[in-house]
């Protein structure tokens, strides 16, 4: 399979839909900009992108990153404005990681309870027979 270039896809879609090629290009750029924001801002541990699949945050990576960011904040110098700005970015990223870790734990608990209820229901129906 030979990959197609984005410019040829824009042209093909614009001809099929009979709309301007720049409009198609702007819509696709906007969509992928939002996808990148969701992935980088750690919105949810599991993100589904139509046609590309599921992107899942690894719990072990999040657990390893939190102490690393905390240690980085302890040793961070804030003598200049740029260094202070960097410290604030690290603090924001650390807060996002902590929230994401909580979401991962909640998701795991939800899975466990669902599996437990499903297993109990299966056992009850088999014992009844």
PyMOL commands that set and color helices and strands:
alter all, ss='L'
color gray80, all
select helices_A, chain A and resi 6-17+21-40+59-74+81-128
alter helices_A, ss='H'
color red, helices_A
select strands_A, chain A and resi 46-49+53-56
alter strands_A, ss='S'
color yellow, strands_A
deselect
rebuild
show_as cartoon
